[in-house]
Amino acid sequence: MLERQPSRTALGAAGYRAAHQMLEDGAVFRDPFAHAMLGPAADAIIAGLSADPGQAPIRLFMAARSRFAEDQLAAAVARGVRQAVVLGAGLDTFALRNPHVGLGLKVFEADHPETQAWKRRRLAETGLPLPAGLTFAAVDFERENLGQGLAAAGFATAQPAFFIWLGVVPYLGRAAITATLEEIARVPQAEVVLDYSEPLENYPPALRAEMEVVAAWAATMGEPWLSHFDRAEMSQLLSAHGLGEQEDLGLAEIGVRYLGAAPDAAPRAPTPHVVWARRAD
């Protein structure tokens, strides 16, 4: 099977996590494997993402969204959940760090089979064995059904599960987002953490111009931003799929929770968000 390189966004996310270990000593989120997963180009990727001091907010957001997801997963495990699914796993390293393996938490990484072949090779090159409790669920999201792909990999569809869906939603159309939420919502006591961005028109003119430049760059890389949501709209979308219990963090809330900021220190402004939602069974 041919190996497909991870997307630039997957490389960038791992690069930001690795840079956070170096520049902030992993103060928000510890990921000792991020650097290794980047491969020989790791230092160049990290340098490129760290040269501009203006990158600090997005670097901290990347760290915080992973921290939030894994904090919520830990709470779910404490409630008895024993299945975790990482959607569009890319270079995610949770399975390598899984602190719940002794409790029997099974981790399913759902991603394109060619990307998974690349990741297996990368793990072999770094000398890291496949973690206990990890199953690769090969799913071509453009052609295959997520639920069927997970079931074929041994996912117990009748048992509760926690879904981590980071760095994906902005690059999907509304139909694909809805279809994925429908599959998640079929799982009893399902929980999900995902991130999303606000519409560009929400931003003040100067900041909107900067965001438009970034959006144009992403499009030239073949990864255009396709979907944006207001906070209320995302809440309604999740609630429409039965995921009514929710917590949504923007940059201001992240600053309070993880950086020690005062609750009123930062004005509410357009921002990326990370949100947790649970099915109300």
NUKEPA-789004 format. One record per atom (N, C-alpha, C): residue in one letter; atom name; x, y, z. Coordinates in steps of 0.02 Angstrom, whole numbers. Example, Ala and Ser with C-alpha at 12.3 -4.5 7.8 and 13.67 -1.06 7.14 Angstrom:
<atoms>
 type atom     c1     c2     c3
    A    N    660   -284    390
    A   CA    615   -225    390
    A    C    660   -165    390
    S    N    642   -112    354
    S   CA    684    -53    357
    S    C    645      2    394
</atoms>
This chain:
<atoms>
 type atom     c1     c2     c3
    M    N     42    -60      0
    M   CA      0      0      0
    M    C     44     62      0
    L    N     26    111    -41
    L   CA     61    174    -42
    L    C     50    211     23
    E    N     99    251     44
    E   CA     92    290    105
    E    C     78    362     87
    R    N     27    389    117
    R   CA     10    459    106
    R    C     37    500    164
    Q    N     75    552    148
    Q   CA    102    595    201
    Q    C     46    626    241
    P    N     56    637    305
    P   CA      6    673    344
    P    C     -6    742    314
    S    N    -65    770    325
    S   CA    -80    836    300
    S    C    -35    888    332
    R    N    -31    945    300
    R   CA      8   1000    328
    R    C    -22   1022    396
    T    N    -87   1018    402
    T   CA   -117   1036    466
    T    C    -99    987    520
    A    N    -95    922    503
    A   CA    -74    872    553
    A    C     -1    884    574
    L    N     42    899    525
    L   CA    112    914    541
    L    C    117    978    582
    G    N     76   1027    564
    G   CA     77   1090    601
    G    C     55   1081    674
    A    N      1   1042    684
    A   CA    -23   1031    752
    A    C     29    996    795
    A    N     61    944    767
    A   CA    114    910    804
    A    C    173    958    816
    G    N    187   1000    766
    G   CA    241   1048    773
    G    C    228   1098    829
    Y    N    166   1122    834
    Y   CA    149   1168    888
    Y    C    154   1133    956
    R    N    131   1070    959
    R   CA    137   1035   1023
    R    C    209   1025   1043
    A    N    251   1009    993
    A   CA    323   1000   1007
    A    C    354   1066   1028
    A    N    336   1121    994
    A   CA    363   1186   1011
    A    C    342   1207   1081
    H    N    281   1188   1101
    H   CA    258   1204   1168
    H    C    301   1170   1221
    Q    N    325   1110   1206
    Q   CA    369   1075   1254
    Q    C    434   1114   1262
    M    N    458   1144   1208
    M   CA    522   1178   1210
    M    C    516   1249   1238
    L    N    465   1285   1216
    L   CA    461   1356   1232
    L    C    425   1370   1298
    E    N    376   1328   1315
    E   CA    341   1337   1378
    E    C    350   1278   1425
    D    N    396   1234   1408
    D   CA    411   1175   1449
    D    C    348   1132   1461
    G    N    305   1131   1411
    G   CA    245   1090   1417
    G    C    200   1110   1474
    A    N    198   1175   1490
    A   CA    161   1198   1549
    A    C     87   1182   1546
    V    N     58   1185   1486
    V   CA    -13   1171   1478
    V    C    -25   1097   1462
    F    N     18   1069   1420
    F   CA      6   1001   1395
    F    C     72    966   1382
    R    N     80    908   1412
    R   CA    141    869   1403
    R    C    133    819   1346
    D    N    178    823   1298
    D   CA    179    776   1242
    D    C    251    760   1224
    P    N    281    712   1259
    P   CA    352    697   1247
    P    C    366    663   1180
    F    N    313    642   1145
    F   CA    323    606   1082
    F    C    311    650   1020
    A    N    288    712   1029
    A   CA    272    754    971
    A    C    332    765    927
    H    N    390    779    957
    H   CA    450    792    918
    H    C    469    730    877
    A    N    468    672    907
    A   CA    487    611    872
    A    C    441    596    813
    M    N    376    609    822
    M   CA    329    594    769
    M    C    338    638    707
    L    N    370    695    716
    L   CA    380    740    659
    L    C    434    715    612
    G    N    478    671    636
    G   CA    530    644    593
    G    C    590    689    586
    P    N    632    677    535
    P   CA    695    714    527
    P    C    685    790    520
    A    N    627    811    496
    A   CA    616    882    485
    A    C    590    917    548
    A    N    589    882    605
    A   CA    558    910    665
    A    C    585    978    684
    D    N    651    986    688
    D   CA    679   1049    711
    D    C    662   1106    663
    A    N    663   1092    597
    A   CA    646   1143    548
    A    C    573   1163    554
    I    N    529   1114    565
    I   CA    457   1129    573
    I    C    446   1172    634
    I    N    477   1153    690
    I   CA    468   1189    753
    I    C    496   1260    746
    A    N    554   1267    714
    A   CA    583   1334    705
    A    C    538   1378    664
    G    N    509   1350    611
    G   CA    464   1389    569
    G    C    402   1412    606
    L    N    378   1372    653
    L   CA    318   1389    691
    L    C    333   1433    752
    S    N    396   1442    767
    S   CA    415   1478    828
    S    C    448   1545    813
    A    N    466   1557    750
    A   CA    504   1617    734
    A    C    465   1681    748
    D    N    400   1680    737
    D   CA    358   1739    746
    D    C    326   1737    816
    P    N    340   1786    859
    P   CA    309   1787    925
    P    C    233   1788    922
    G    N    206   1811    866
    G   CA    134   1813    858
    G    C    102   1744    854
    Q    N    143   1692    847
    Q   CA    117   1623    845
    Q    C    100   1596    914
    A    N    120   1631    967
    A   CA    110   1605   1035
    A    C     37   1589   1050
    P    N    -12   1632   1033
    P   CA    -81   1615   1049
    P    C   -105   1550   1016
    I    N    -89   1540    952
    I   CA   -112   1479    920
    I    C    -75   1418    947
    R    N    -11   1427    966
    R   CA     26   1372    996
    R    C     -5   1351   1062
    L    N    -24   1400   1102
    L   CA    -55   1384   1166
    L    C   -125   1356   1157
    F    N   -161   1379   1105
    F   CA   -226   1349   1092
    F    C   -219   1276   1073
    M    N   -170   1260   1031
    M   CA   -159   1190   1011
    M    C   -144   1147   1072
    A    N   -103   1173   1118
    A   CA    -88   1135   1179
    A    C   -151   1129   1222
    A    N   -188   1183   1228
    A   CA   -246   1183   1273
    A    C   -302   1138   1247
    R    N   -312   1136   1181
    R   CA   -367   1094   1156
    R    C   -352   1020   1169
    S    N   -288   1000   1164
    S   CA   -271    931   1180
    S    C   -277    918   1255
    R    N   -257    966   1296
    R   CA   -263    958   1368
    R    C   -337    952   1388
    F    N   -379    995   1360
    F   CA   -450    994   1375
    F    C   -480    926   1355
    A    N   -463    903   1295
    A   CA   -490    839   1271
    A    C   -470    782   1318
    E    N   -407    781   1338
    E   CA   -385    725   1379
    E    C   -407    731   1451
    D    N   -418    792   1475
    D   CA   -449    801   1541
    D    C   -520    774   1541
    Q    N   -557    790   1489
    Q   CA   -626    767   1484
    Q    C   -628    691   1475
    L    N   -581    664   1438
    L   CA   -577    591   1430
    L    C   -564    558   1497
    A    N   -519    587   1537
    A   CA   -504    558   1603
    A    C   -567    556   1646
    A    N   -608    609   1642
    A   CA   -670    610   1679
    A    C   -718    556   1654
    A    N   -719    545   1588
    A   CA   -761    493   1560
    A    C   -739    424   1582
    V    N   -674    413   1584
    V   CA   -647    349   1607
    V    C   -667    337   1680
    A    N   -665    390   1720
    A   CA   -685    384   1790
    A    C   -759    365   1796
    R    N   -798    382   1745
    R   CA   -869    364   1745
    R    C   -881    294   1716
    G    N   -827    262   1692
    G   CA   -834    195   1667
    G    C   -825    185   1592
    V    N   -813    239   1555
    V   CA   -803    232   1482
    V    C   -736    196   1469
    R    N   -738    148   1423
    R   CA   -678    108   1409
    R    C   -661    107   1334
    Q    N   -690    151   1294
    Q   CA   -673    157   1224
    Q    C   -661    230   1207
    A    N   -605    244   1174
    A   CA   -591    311   1150
    A    C   -576    307   1075
    V    N   -603    353   1037
    V   CA   -592    355    965
    V    C   -561    422    947
    V    N   -503    420    913
    V   CA   -471    481    889
    V    C   -485    486    815
    L    N   -527    533    796
    L   CA   -549    541    727
    L    C   -499    584    689
    G    N   -478    560    629
    G   CA   -427    596    592
    G    C   -364    601    633
    A    N   -340    544    659
    A   CA   -288    544    711
    A    C   -223    577    689
    G    N   -204    570    626
    G   CA   -142    601    604
    G    C    -83    582    648
    L    N    -50    632    676
    L   CA      9    621    718
    L    C     -7    624    793
    D    N    -70    615    810
    D   CA    -90    615    880
    D    C    -51    561    918
    T    N    -32    577    980
    T   CA     10    530   1019
    T    C    -24    505   1082
    F    N    -90    515   1089
    F   CA   -122    494   1151
    F    C   -111    420   1165
    A    N   -117    378   1113
    A   CA   -110    306   1124
    A    C    -41    288   1152
    L    N      9    329   1136
    L   CA     77    316   1163
    L    C     82    336   1236
    R    N     38    380   1258
    R   CA     41    406   1326
    R    C    -18    383   1369
    N    N    -59    341   1344
    N   CA   -122    321   1375
    N    C   -113    304   1449
    P    N   -136    347   1494
    P   CA   -128    333   1566
    P    C   -182    286   1592
    H    N   -230    268   1549
    H   CA   -287    228   1571
    H    C   -284    156   1545
    V    N   -226    138   1515
    V   CA   -223     71   1486
    V    C   -232     17   1539
    G    N   -209     29   1600
    G   CA   -218    -19   1654
    G    C   -290    -29   1674
    L    N   -332     20   1657
    L   CA   -404     15   1671
    L    C   -442    -17   1613
    G    N   -405    -32   1559
    G   CA   -437    -65   1503
    G    C   -463    -19   1449
    L    N   -440     45   1448
    L   CA   -463     90   1396
    L    C   -434     69   1329
    K    N   -478     56   1281
    K   CA   -458     40   1213
    K    C   -459    104   1171
    V    N   -408    113   1130
    V   CA   -403    172   1088
    V    C   -406    151   1015
    F    N   -452    182    978
    F   CA   -459    170    906
    F    C   -439    234    870
    E    N   -390    229    826
    E   CA   -370    285    785
    E    C   -402    276    717
    A    N   -448    320    699
    A   CA   -483    317    635
    A    C   -451    367    588
    D    N   -424    341    533
    D   CA   -390    384    485
    D    C   -385    347    419
    H    N   -363    384    367
    H   CA   -354    354    301
    H    C   -302    299    306
    P    N   -314    242    273
    P   CA   -266    186    279
    P    C   -195    203    257
    E    N   -188    247    208
    E   CA   -121    265    185
    E    C    -85    308    237
    T    N   -121    352    269
    T   CA    -92    392    322
    T    C    -71    347    381
    Q    N   -111    298    396
    Q   CA    -94    251    449
    Q    C    -32    210    432
    A    N    -24    193    369
    A   CA     37    157    349
    A    C     99    200    361
    W    N     93    265    347
    W   CA    149    311    361
    W    C    163    314    435
    K    N    111    317    475
    K   CA    120    323    548
    K    C    152    259    576
    R    N    132    202    552
    R   CA    163    139    575
    R    C    237    139    560
    R    N    255    163    500
    R   CA    326    165    482
    R    C    363    214    527
    R    N    331    271    542
    R   CA    364    320    584
    R    C    376    292    654
    L    N    327    256    681
    L   CA    336    225    746
    L    C    394    175    745
    A    N    398    137    691
    A   CA    452     88    686
    A    C    520    123    683
    E    N    524    179    646
    E   CA    586    215    640
    E    C    610    244    707
    T    N    562    263    749
    T   CA    581    292    814
    T    C    592    238    867
    G    N    580    175    849
    G   CA    589    121    897
    G    C    533    115    947
    L    N    476    147    932
    L   CA    419    144    978
    L    C    373     86    958
    P    N    360     40   1003
    P   CA    315    -15    987
    P    C    243      9    983
    L    N    202    -28    947
    L   CA    131    -12    946
    L    C    103    -18   1017
    P    N     70     34   1041
    P   CA     47     32   1111
    P    C     -6    -21   1123
    A    N     -5    -47   1184
    A   CA    -58    -93   1205
    A    C   -124    -56   1204
    G    N   -175    -88   1180
    G   CA   -242    -59   1180
    G    C   -256    -15   1121
    L    N   -209     -8   1073
    L   CA   -220     33   1013
    L    C   -242    -10    955
    T    N   -295     12    920
    T   CA   -317    -20    859
    T    C   -323     34    805
    F    N   -294     20    747
    F   CA   -301     65    690
    F    C   -365     47    653
    A    N   -411     94    649
    A   CA   -473     84    611
    A    C   -465    121    545
    A    N   -450     85    493
    A   CA   -437    115    428
    A    C   -503    137    397
    V    N   -510    202    387
    V   CA   -572    229    359
    V    C   -554    284    308
    D    N   -576    275    247
    D   CA   -571    327    197
    D    C   -635    368    204
    F    N   -631    425    238
    F   CA   -690    463    255
    F    C   -728    488    194
    E    N   -694    492    136
    E   CA   -728    515     76
    E    C   -771    461     45
    R    N   -758    398     62
    R   CA   -792    343     28
    R    C   -824    293     75
    E    N   -806    294    139
    E   CA   -829    242    184
    E    C   -867    271    243
    N    N   -909    230    273
    N   CA   -948    250    330
    N    C   -907    241    394
    L    N   -905    293    436
    L   CA   -865    291    497
    L    C   -887    234    543
    G    N   -952    228    554
    G   CA   -977    177    599
    G    C   -958    107    576
    Q    N   -964     95    511
    Q   CA   -946     29    484
    Q    C   -871     16    491
    G    N   -831     68    479
    G   CA   -759     60    485
    G    C   -738     45    556
    L    N   -769     79    604
    L   CA   -753     66    674
    L    C   -775     -4    694
    A    N   -835    -24    674
    A   CA   -861    -91    692
    A    C   -815   -145    664
    A    N   -790   -135    603
    A   CA   -746   -184    573
    A    C   -680   -191    611
    A    N   -661   -137    647
    A   CA   -599   -139    685
    A    C   -609   -165    756
    G    N   -670   -183    773
    G   CA   -684   -211    839
    G    C   -715   -163    889
    F    N   -733   -104    866
    F   CA   -767    -56    910
    F    C   -835    -82    930
    A    N   -850    -78    995
    A   CA   -914   -104   1020
    A    C   -966    -48   1014
    T    N  -1008    -52    964
    T   CA  -1054      2    949
    T    C  -1108     10   1002
    A    N  -1119    -42   1043
    A   CA  -1171    -38   1095
    A    C  -1143    -15   1162
    Q    N  -1078      2   1165
    Q   CA  -1046     23   1227
    Q    C  -1029     97   1224
    P    N  -1028    131   1281
    P   CA  -1010    202   1282
    P    C   -941    215   1252
    A    N   -931    275   1226
    A   CA   -867    292   1197
    A    C   -856    367   1199
    F    N   -792    386   1197
    F   CA   -771    455   1197
    F    C   -735    468   1131
    F    N   -753    522   1097
    F   CA   -725    539   1031
    F    C   -684    603   1037
    I    N   -622    600   1012
    I   CA   -579    659   1007
    I    C   -575    677    933
    W    N   -597    738    917
    W   CA   -603    758    846
    W    C   -574    828    839
    L    N   -508    831    839
    L   CA   -473    895    839
    L    C   -439    909    772
    G    N   -441    973    752
    G   CA   -407    994    691
    G    C   -438    969    628
    V    N   -503    955    629
    V   CA   -536    926    571
    V    C   -597    966    548
    V    N   -639    986    595
    V   CA   -704   1016    577
    V    C   -697   1076    530
    P    N   -649   1123    540
    P   CA   -646   1180    494
    P    C   -634   1161    421
    Y    N   -607   1101    409
    Y   CA   -588   1081    341
    Y    C   -641   1036    309
    L    N   -697   1027    343
    L   CA   -751    985    316
    L    C   -811   1028    297
    G    N   -849   1004    248
    G   CA   -912   1036    232
    G    C   -965   1018    283
    R    N  -1020   1055    282
    R   CA  -1072   1044    332
    R    C  -1101    974    328
    A    N  -1108    946    268
    A   CA  -1137    879    262
    A    C  -1092    827    296
    A    N  -1026    833    287
    A   CA   -981    785    318
    A    C   -980    792    394
    I    N   -985    853    418
    I   CA   -987    865    490
    I    C  -1050    833    519
    T    N  -1106    845    487
    T   CA  -1169    818    511
    T    C  -1168    742    510
    A    N  -1142    713    456
    A   CA  -1139    640    451
    A    C  -1097    609    507
    T    N  -1042    642    524
    T   CA   -999    616    577
    T    C  -1034    622    645
    L    N  -1067    678    657
    L   CA  -1103    686    720
    L    C  -1160    635    725
    E    N  -1191    618    670
    E   CA  -1243    567    671
    E    C  -1215    500    693
    E    N  -1155    483    669
    E   CA  -1124    420    688
    E    C  -1105    421    763
    I    N  -1077    477    785
    I   CA  -1059    483    856
    I    C  -1121    476    900
    A    N  -1175    509    880
    A   CA  -1235    511    921
    A    C  -1270    443    926
    R    N  -1253    397    882
    R   CA  -1282    330    886
    R    C  -1253    289    944
    V    N  -1196    311    969
    V   CA  -1163    274   1023
    V    C  -1193    293   1090
    P    N  -1211    245   1132
    P   CA  -1240    262   1197
    P    C  -1191    301   1240
    Q    N  -1217    352   1274
    Q   CA  -1177    395   1319
    Q    C  -1116    424   1283
    A    N  -1124    437   1218
    A   CA  -1068    464   1179
    A    C  -1047    532   1205
    E    N   -981    543   1203
    E   CA   -951    608   1218
    E    C   -903    626   1162
    V    N   -896    691   1149
    V   CA   -850    713   1096
    V    C   -819    779   1116
    V    N   -755    787   1099
    V   CA   -722    852   1102
    V    C   -700    870   1031
    L    N   -720    928   1008
    L   CA   -700    952    942
    L    C   -682   1025    946
    D    N   -648   1049    895
    D   CA   -632   1120    892
    D    C   -661   1150    828
    Y    N   -674   1215    831
    Y   CA   -702   1249    773
    Y    C   -682   1322    775
    S    N   -693   1357    720
    S   CA   -676   1427    715
    S    C   -737   1468    699
    E    N   -736   1531    720
    E   CA   -792   1576    706
    E    C   -788   1604    635
    P    N   -845   1626    608
    P   CA   -845   1656    541
    P    C   -799   1716    537
    L    N   -767   1726    480
    L   CA   -720   1781    472
    L    C   -754   1848    482
    E    N   -819   1853    465
    E   CA   -853   1917    473
    E    C   -862   1936    546
    N    N   -850   1890    592
    N   CA   -854   1907    663
    N    C   -795   1948    686
    Y    N   -740   1946    648
    Y   CA   -679   1978    670
    Y    C   -679   2053    652
    P    N   -647   2095    693
    P   CA   -639   2165    674
    P    C   -596   2170    611
    P    N   -602   2225    572
    P   CA   -571   2229    506
    P    C   -497   2211    504
    A    N   -456   2238    549
    A   CA   -384   2226    546
    A    C   -369   2152    557
    L    N   -400   2122    607
    L   CA   -388   2051    622
    L    C   -418   2007    568
    R    N   -474   2029    540
    R   CA   -505   1990    486
    R    C   -458   1986    426
    A    N   -424   2041    412
    A   CA   -376   2040    355
    A    C   -321   1989    367
    E    N   -296   1985    429
    E   CA   -244   1936    445
    E    C   -271   1865    437
    M    N   -333   1854    461
    M   CA   -363   1787    455
    M    C   -375   1769    383
    E    N   -392   1816    341
    E   CA   -404   1802    270
    E    C   -339   1781    236
    V    N   -283   1811    257
    V   CA   -218   1791    229
    V    C   -203   1718    247
    V    N   -215   1700    311
    V   CA   -203   1632    333
    V    C   -250   1583    296
    A    N   -313   1603    288
    A   CA   -361   1561    252
    A    C   -340   1550    179
    A    N   -315   1603    148
    A   CA   -292   1597     79
    A    C   -233   1550     74
    W    N   -187   1555    122
    W   CA   -129   1510    122
    W    C   -151   1437    130
    A    N   -199   1425    176
    A   CA   -223   1356    185
    A    C   -254   1329    121
    A    N   -289   1372     85
    A   CA   -321   1351     23
    A    C   -268   1332    -29
    T    N   -214   1371    -33
    T   CA   -162   1354    -82
    T    C   -127   1289    -65
    M    N   -129   1269     -1
    M   CA    -99   1205     20
    M    C   -148   1146     10
    G    N   -205   1161    -20
    G   CA   -254   1108    -32
    G    C   -296   1091     28
    E    N   -296   1134     79
    E   CA   -335   1121    140
    E    C   -376   1184    158
    P    N   -424   1201    115
    P   CA   -463   1262    127
    P    C   -508   1256    188
    W    N   -520   1313    220
    W   CA   -569   1315    274
    W    C   -639   1314    242
    L    N   -679   1267    261
    L   CA   -744   1258    230
    L    C   -802   1276    277
    S    N   -792   1269    343
    S   CA   -848   1278    389
    S    C   -828   1319    449
    H    N   -870   1367    466
    H   CA   -861   1409    525
    H    C   -927   1410    563
    F    N   -923   1421    628
    F   CA   -983   1420    670
    F    C   -979   1475    722
    D    N  -1035   1508    733
    D   CA  -1043   1547    794
    D    C  -1051   1499    852
    R    N  -1036   1523    913
    R   CA  -1042   1479    972
    R    C  -1114   1453    979
    A    N  -1163   1496    970
    A   CA  -1233   1474    977
    A    C  -1251   1424    923
    E    N  -1226   1434    863
    E   CA  -1241   1388    809
    E    C  -1211   1318    822
    M    N  -1149   1316    847
    M   CA  -1119   1252    863
    M    C  -1158   1217    918
    S    N  -1178   1255    968
    S   CA  -1217   1226   1023
    S    C  -1282   1196    997
    Q    N  -1315   1231    952
    Q   CA  -1377   1206    924
    Q    C  -1366   1144    882
    L    N  -1311   1142    844
    L   CA  -1295   1084    803
    L    C  -1284   1022    847
    L    N  -1245   1030    900
    L   CA  -1232    974    944
    L    C  -1296    952    979
    S    N  -1336    999   1002
    S   CA  -1399    982   1036
    S    C  -1446    946    989
    A    N  -1446    965    925
    A   CA  -1490    932    877
    A    C  -1473    859    868
    H    N  -1411    840    886
    H   CA  -1391    770    882
    H    C  -1392    736    951
    G    N  -1427    767    998
    G   CA  -1434    737   1064
    G    C  -1376    749   1110
    L    N  -1328    789   1088
    L   CA  -1268    803   1129
    L    C  -1280    869   1166
    G    N  -1326    866   1213
    G   CA  -1350    927   1244
    G    C  -1310    954   1303
    E    N  -1272    911   1336
    E   CA  -1229    934   1391
    E    C  -1164    958   1362
    Q    N  -1146   1022   1372
    Q   CA  -1091   1051   1335
    Q    C  -1049   1098   1378
    E    N   -986   1105   1358
    E   CA   -942   1157   1385
    E    C   -898   1182   1328
    D    N   -898   1247   1317
    D   CA   -864   1277   1260
    D    C   -812   1327   1286
    L    N   -750   1318   1266
    L   CA   -696   1363   1287
    L    C   -669   1401   1226
    G    N   -670   1468   1231
    G   CA   -633   1510   1184
    G    C   -566   1527   1216
    L    N   -529   1573   1183
    L   CA   -463   1589   1209
    L    C   -467   1621   1279
    A    N   -519   1661   1291
    A   CA   -525   1693   1356
    A    C   -533   1640   1411
    E    N   -578   1591   1400
    E   CA   -589   1539   1449
    E    C   -527   1494   1457
    I    N   -492   1482   1402
    I   CA   -430   1443   1406
    I    C   -379   1480   1449
    G    N   -374   1546   1441
    G   CA   -327   1584   1481
    G    C   -342   1579   1555
    V    N   -406   1580   1572
    V   CA   -426   1574   1643
    V    C   -409   1504   1670
    R    N   -427   1453   1631
    R   CA   -420   1384   1656
    R    C   -349   1360   1658
    Y    N   -310   1376   1607
    Y   CA   -244   1345   1601
    Y    C   -185   1392   1609
    L    N   -198   1458   1605
    L   CA   -142   1505   1607
    L    C   -145   1552   1667
    G    N   -195   1542   1710
    G   CA   -199   1583   1770
    G    C   -223   1654   1759
    A    N   -256   1666   1703
    A   CA   -281   1734   1689
    A    C   -341   1749   1733
    A    N   -350   1812   1748
    A   CA   -409   1834   1785
    A    C   -470   1827   1741
    P    N   -527   1811   1769
    P   CA   -587   1800   1727
    P    C   -605   1858   1682
    D    N   -591   1919   1702
    D   CA   -609   1977   1661
    D    C   -548   2010   1628
    A    N   -493   1973   1626
    A   CA   -431   2003   1600
    A    C   -434   2012   1525
    A    N   -467   1968   1489
    A   CA   -468   1971   1416
    A    C   -539   1984   1392
    P    N   -548   2031   1346
    P   CA   -615   2043   1319
    P    C   -637   1985   1276
    R    N   -701   1973   1273
    R   CA   -728   1922   1229
    R    C   -720   1946   1157
    A    N   -691   1904   1116
    A   CA   -678   1922   1046
    A    C   -682   1859   1004
    P    N   -688   1866    939
    P   CA   -686   1806    896
    P    C   -624   1765    910
    T    N   -631   1700    907
    T   CA   -577   1657    931
    T    C   -589   1586    907
    P    N   -537   1545    903
    P   CA   -550   1473    896
    P    C   -580   1447    961
    H    N   -617   1392    955
    H   CA   -650   1363   1013
    H    C   -636   1288   1016
    V    N   -639   1261   1076
    V   CA   -640   1188   1087
    V    C   -700   1175   1131
    V    N   -740   1124   1112
    V   CA   -803   1112   1147
    V    C   -811   1038   1162
    W    N   -836   1024   1222
    W   CA   -853    956   1243
    W    C   -929    950   1244
    A    N   -953    892   1222
    A   CA  -1025    881   1224
    A    C  -1037    807   1240
    R    N  -1092    795   1276
    R   CA  -1110    726   1295
    R    C  -1183    713   1281
    R    N  -1197    652   1260
    R   CA  -1265    632   1248
    R    C  -1302    626   1314
    A    N  -1361    654   1316
    A   CA  -1401    651   1377
    A    C  -1445    590   1375
    D    N  -1417    533   1395
    D   CA  -1455    469   1395
    D    C  -1499    465   1457
</atoms>
